[in-house]
């Protein structure tokens, strides 16, 4: 039941941005918050999405979805994974 409540909160009260959909997220934030004009939006997309100079460049090791580390993370974070999958649909 907690997951259902969390999903409802995400749906009703949260503005969601995803790192793997950064350009889409920037456009959403720009529209919602009214951040400047089209030039400002282009600047933000250029700098923060698509590998821009200010984008997140931290490298992270890839995990094998069939490996033990993945399974442990999945077990410990299963509810968070459900919420993330739901958030991707919103």
C-alpha positions as a Python dict, from the first residue, in 0.01 Angstrom:
ca = {
    (1, 'X'): (0, 0, 0),
    (2, 'X'): (290, 241, 67),
    (3, 'X'): (401, 208, -295),
    (4, 'X'): (53, 298, -416),
    (5, 'X'): (51, 607, -194),
    (6, 'X'): (397, 706, -317),
    (7, 'X'): (284, 663, -679),
    (8, 'X'): (-17, 885, -617),
    (9, 'X'): (207, 1152, -460),
    (10, 'X'): (440, 1138, -761),
    (11, 'X'): (146, 1173, -995),
    (12, 'X'): (-23, 1461, -813),
    (13, 'X'): (254, 1661, -649),
    (14, 'X'): (587, 1609, -823),
    (15, 'X'): (753, 1755, -1128),
    (16, 'X'): (972, 1473, -1250),
    (17, 'X'): (1299, 1499, -1441),
    (18, 'X'): (1508, 1200, -1540),
    (19, 'X'): (1881, 1195, -1610),
    (20, 'X'): (1835, 956, -1900),
    (21, 'X'): (1583, 1199, -2051),
    (22, 'X'): (1766, 1520, -1966),
    (23, 'X'): (1661, 1727, -2268),
    (24, 'X'): (1295, 1636, -2216),
    (25, 'X'): (1330, 1719, -1846),
    (26, 'X'): (1488, 2058, -1914),
    (27, 'X'): (1207, 2147, -2154),
    (28, 'X'): (952, 2039, -1891),
    (29, 'X'): (1117, 2249, -1617),
    (30, 'X'): (1146, 2548, -1850),
    (31, 'X'): (775, 2533, -1937),
    (32, 'X'): (662, 2475, -1578),
    (33, 'X'): (878, 2739, -1408),
    (34, 'X'): (885, 2987, -1698),
    (35, 'X'): (1264, 3008, -1710),
    (36, 'X'): (1335, 3283, -1962),
    (37, 'X'): (1281, 3270, -2335),
    (38, 'X'): (1356, 3023, -2615),
    (39, 'X'): (1721, 3134, -2619),
    (40, 'X'): (1755, 3049, -2250),
    (41, 'X'): (1600, 2709, -2314),
    (42, 'X'): (1839, 2643, -2602),
    (43, 'X'): (2132, 2743, -2381),
    (44, 'X'): (2020, 2510, -2101),
    (45, 'X'): (1971, 2217, -2337),
    (46, 'X'): (2307, 2282, -2504),
    (47, 'X'): (2493, 2302, -2171),
    (48, 'X'): (2316, 2041, -1959),
    (49, 'X'): (2180, 1783, -2200),
    (50, 'X'): (2335, 1581, -2479),
    (51, 'X'): (2684, 1580, -2326),
    (52, 'X'): (2710, 1958, -2291),
    (53, 'X'): (2989, 2118, -2089),
    (54, 'X'): (2782, 2129, -1770),
    (55, 'X'): (2619, 1787, -1807),
    (56, 'X'): (2679, 1509, -1556),
    (57, 'X'): (3006, 1351, -1671),
    (58, 'X'): (3061, 1115, -1380),
    (59, 'X'): (3140, 768, -1502),
    (60, 'X'): (2971, 478, -1332),
    (61, 'X'): (3056, 113, -1377),
    (62, 'X'): (2799, -90, -1568),
    (63, 'X'): (2647, -372, -1368),
    (64, 'X'): (2552, -707, -1508),
    (65, 'X'): (2174, -741, -1459),
    (66, 'X'): (2232, -1110, -1391),
    (67, 'X'): (2516, -1051, -1144),
    (68, 'X'): (2513, -1076, -768),
    (69, 'X'): (2561, -702, -709),
    (70, 'X'): (2257, -622, -923),
    (71, 'X'): (2049, -879, -736),
    (72, 'X'): (2146, -735, -398),
    (73, 'X'): (2063, -381, -511),
    (74, 'X'): (1735, -498, -658),
    (75, 'X'): (1642, -675, -334),
    (76, 'X'): (1727, -374, -118),
    (77, 'X'): (1576, -115, -353),
    (78, 'X'): (1286, -301, -507),
    (79, 'X'): (1024, -46, -403),
    (80, 'X'): (1236, 242, -532),
    (81, 'X'): (1276, 59, -863),
    (82, 'X'): (898, 28, -885),
    (83, 'X'): (860, 402, -826),
    (84, 'X'): (1126, 484, -1084),
    (85, 'X'): (956, 267, -1346),
    (86, 'X'): (626, 437, -1265),
    (87, 'X'): (784, 784, -1282),
    (88, 'X'): (916, 708, -1632),
    (89, 'X'): (556, 663, -1746),
    (90, 'X'): (431, 998, -1610),
}
